[in-house]
């Protein structure tokens, strides 16, 4: 697996996500706070809607964990590992993400 440069950190407003094409995968990259913490998940919500929408989801904290709620059907996916809150069988892929300098990188 290689680290892939995706975008400048400042391109992701705190509390939001963006979508990036990494190789042939759509990856949703989230920046919950104004610091350098970033998370990466599959952008496609295949377990429920099959649409490329997770990067537009709402970030929320629940029981000490960060989640993103799909904008279509509101299922929640944990940012650190892609586990689906409503049904673990419908979890999605997560990817290591980091900031080097001011560049966001995802490992795929």
C-alpha positions as CSV (number, residue, x, y, z in Angstrom):
1,X,0.0,0.0,0.0
2,X,1.3,3.5,-0.9
3,X,0.7,6.9,0.6
4,X,-1.1,9.1,-2.0
5,X,-1.2,12.9,-1.8
6,X,-4.8,14.0,-2.0
7,X,-5.1,17.8,-1.2
8,X,-3.9,20.6,1.0
9,X,-5.3,20.5,4.5
10,X,-6.8,24.0,4.1
11,X,-8.9,22.6,1.2
12,X,-11.0,20.7,3.9
13,X,-12.9,23.1,6.2
14,X,-13.1,21.9,9.8
15,X,-16.2,19.9,10.4
16,X,-16.6,18.8,6.8
17,X,-15.4,16.2,4.3
18,X,-14.3,16.1,0.7
19,X,-14.2,13.4,-1.9
20,X,-11.0,12.4,-3.7
21,X,-10.3,9.9,-6.5
22,X,-7.4,7.9,-5.3
23,X,-6.4,5.4,-8.0
24,X,-9.8,4.1,-9.0
25,X,-11.4,4.5,-5.5
26,X,-13.7,7.3,-4.4
27,X,-12.5,8.2,-0.9
28,X,-14.2,10.5,1.6
29,X,-11.8,12.4,3.7
30,X,-13.0,14.1,6.9
31,X,-11.5,16.8,9.1
32,X,-13.7,17.0,12.2
33,X,-11.8,19.8,14.0
34,X,-9.5,22.7,13.1
35,X,-6.4,20.6,13.9
36,X,-4.6,18.1,11.6
37,X,-6.6,15.1,12.5
38,X,-8.1,13.5,9.3
39,X,-10.0,10.3,8.5
40,X,-10.6,8.4,5.3
41,X,-13.5,6.1,4.3
42,X,-15.0,4.7,1.2
43,X,-17.2,7.5,-0.3
44,X,-19.7,5.1,-1.7
45,X,-22.5,4.0,0.6
46,X,-23.2,0.6,-1.0
47,X,-24.8,-1.0,2.1
48,X,-27.8,1.3,1.9
49,X,-28.1,3.6,-1.1
50,X,-25.3,2.7,-3.4
51,X,-24.5,6.4,-4.0
52,X,-21.3,8.3,-3.8
53,X,-22.4,10.6,-0.9
54,X,-20.6,10.0,2.3
55,X,-18.2,12.9,1.9
56,X,-21.3,15.2,2.2
57,X,-22.4,13.5,5.5
58,X,-22.7,15.2,8.8
59,X,-19.9,14.6,11.4
60,X,-21.1,14.0,14.9
61,X,-19.7,12.7,18.2
62,X,-21.5,9.9,20.0
63,X,-20.3,7.9,23.0
64,X,-16.8,9.4,22.7
65,X,-16.5,8.4,19.0
66,X,-16.6,10.4,15.8
67,X,-19.2,9.3,13.2
68,X,-20.4,10.5,9.8
69,X,-24.1,10.2,9.0
70,X,-24.9,9.4,5.4
71,X,-26.9,12.3,3.9
72,X,-29.4,10.0,2.2
73,X,-30.5,7.4,4.8
74,X,-28.7,8.8,7.9
75,X,-26.9,5.5,8.8
76,X,-23.8,6.3,10.8
77,X,-20.2,5.1,10.1
78,X,-17.4,5.4,12.6
79,X,-14.6,7.6,11.2
80,X,-11.7,5.6,12.7
81,X,-12.7,2.2,11.2
82,X,-15.8,2.5,9.0
83,X,-18.0,0.4,11.4
84,X,-21.7,1.0,10.8
85,X,-23.6,1.9,14.0
86,X,-26.9,0.5,12.9
87,X,-25.6,-2.8,11.5
88,X,-21.9,-3.9,11.7
89,X,-22.5,-6.2,8.7
90,X,-22.9,-3.1,6.6
91,X,-19.6,-1.5,7.6
92,X,-17.4,0.1,5.0
93,X,-13.6,0.3,4.3
94,X,-11.5,2.8,6.1
95,X,-8.0,3.9,5.1
96,X,-5.0,5.3,7.0
97,X,-4.9,9.1,6.6
98,X,-2.3,11.6,7.7
99,X,-1.1,15.2,7.2
100,X,2.5,15.7,6.1
101,X,3.5,19.3,6.1
102,X,0.1,20.7,5.0
103,X,-0.6,17.9,2.5
104,X,-3.3,15.3,3.3
105,X,-2.3,11.7,2.3
106,X,-4.3,8.5,2.2
107,X,-2.8,5.0,2.2
108,X,-4.3,2.6,-0.3
